[in-house]
Amino acid sequence: MPVTGESKVIDTILNRRSVREFTDRPISKEEINTILNAGRWAPSGLNNQPWRFLVVRNPETIHKLSECTHYSSIVAGAPLLIAAFLDSENSYNRTKDIQAIGASIQNMLLACCELGLGAVWLGEILKQHEKVNSILNCPSKLELMAVLAIGEPAPGKLTSTRKALSELVFEDRYGQKWEE
């Protein structure tokens, strides 16, 4: 894993990986609160904090939610799920609010990494948002944005690759490649 030594934050960002297999170790309330606090401190337009989180630890509820996604084994194997929602009654600009929730989710993923936990951001489950909302007894004002599956990573090597900056970044105008 890359370690720059430049800063703990940069190293955490560069070392975060999507973890899809977990041990059975329960996640403590203290760890959960740390993750949730990282999420709530994300930036949002007008500081409206449009996110709402629902913590799921009940094995029966986790099992029901696992039936809402193609990635059922990931969900069923996680001791903790956090569902992230957009609160439509607390929204001032849908696009900006969805971006803010994305930042909030990223903060939680980074907090998990820093705590030695693994997590994966599940978006495919959005196809079954009505069923998820029903299982979780959510009011219609809450729109599902993602579900995070969280746990202690099962043993194994996590790898990932990224495209070169020169493939992703342009300078001054589109088409003029960024030189690393």
N, C-alpha and C positions, 0 to 999 in steps of 0.2 A: 504494500500500500504506500502511496506517496506521502512523504512527510517533508514539509518544506522547512519546518522550524521557524517560519516567519511569525506565525501566531497560532494559538490553539483553535481559534475560530476557523481559519483557513484550513488547517489540518483536518478538522472535523468535517468541513465541507468536502474536501478532497477524498476523505476516507469513507464517507457515507455510501452504503450500498443497500439495494433493496433485498431484504431478507424474507424468504418465503417458507422457511422451516424453523420450528422453534422447539425448545425443550418444554417440559411441563411446569417449570418453575413459575409460581404465581408472581405477578408484578405488584409491588407494594403500593399502598396508598400514597406514600411519600413520593415514589417514582412517578406515579400517575399525576399527582399534583404538579410536580416539576415539569412534566410534559405539557400539561394543560396550561400552566403559567407561561411557558415558552410560546404556546399558540396564541394566547390572549394578548401578548405583548407585540404581536406583528403590527406593522403599519396599516392604517386604513384611512380612506378619504374622510375628512372632517372628524376623524377619530370616532366614526360611528360604530366600529366593532361589530360588523354584521354577522359574525359567526356565532353559531351555537354548537356545542359539542354534547354528544351523548356517549357516556362510558358504558361499555357492555362487558361484564365479567361472568354473567350467569351462563354456565355451559349449555343449558337448554336453549337459551336465546341465541347464543353463538351458533349452535347447530341449525336453528331455523334460518338464521342469516346466511349460513353456508349454502343453503339450498337456493339462494337467490343469485348465485353467480357460477359461472363456468369454472372459477377458481375455488371451488368448494373446499378442497383439501387445505389450501392456505388458510382460509377463514376458520375452518373446523380445528386446525392445529394451533391456532393462536389463543393464548390465555386471556388476551385483552384486545378488544376492538374499540376504536373511537370513531364514531360517525360524525362527520362535519357537515353542517347545514348552513344555508343562507337563510337568515330571518328576513322575510320579505317585508315585514312591518318595520324593520330597522334599516331598510335599504334606501340609499338616495340615488345611486347610479349603479344599475345592475352590472355593467362591465367592470367598473372599478371595484365593486364589492366582491365579485367573483375573483378578481385579481388579488384582493386583500385576503380572501380565504385561502387562495393558493399560497400566499406568503405565510399565512398562519400554519398551514399544513407543513410547509417546508420547515418552519421553526420547530414544529413537533418532531419531525423526522430527524432533524439535527440534534434535538435534545435526547431522543432515543439513542442515537449514536454515541453521544457524549456520556450517557449513562451506561454504556456497554450493552444496550438492548438493540434488537433488530426490529425493523419495521418495513412495511411495504404499503404504498399508496395504491388502493384499488379503485379504479374508475369504471371497470366493466359492470360492476354491480349497479351502476346508475340506470341500466336498462330495466331494472326491476325496482325502481325507486318507490313506486306505489306499494309494492309488497313490503319493502323495507320499512317504509313509514308506518304501515299497518302493524307489523311485528313490534315496532318500537313505540307504538301509540303516539305518533307525532301529529301535531296539528297541521292543517293545510298551509299555514304560513311558513313552515319550514321546508326548504327545498334541499334534498340531499345533494351534496357536492362530492363526497368521497367517503370511503371507509378505510381506516388505517388498521392493519393487523399488526399487533405488537407482541413481542416476547423476547425471551433470552434466545439468541441464535443457536440453532443446533450446530454441532461440530461440522466443519467443512470449510472449504476455501471459497471466498466470495471474490469474484473478478468482474471487471467491467472495462469497457474501452470508451474512448471519446474521440470524435473527429478532431482533426487539427484545427486550431484557431483560423488558419488561412482558408479553411473550407467553410467557415461559419461567419467570418467577420469581414466587413468591407470598410474602407477608409474614405471619407469625404463624399463618395458617391458609390452607388451600387455598381458592382463589377470591378472596382479597384480593390484588389486583395490586400488584406491586412498582412503586414510583415511582422512575424513574431520576433 
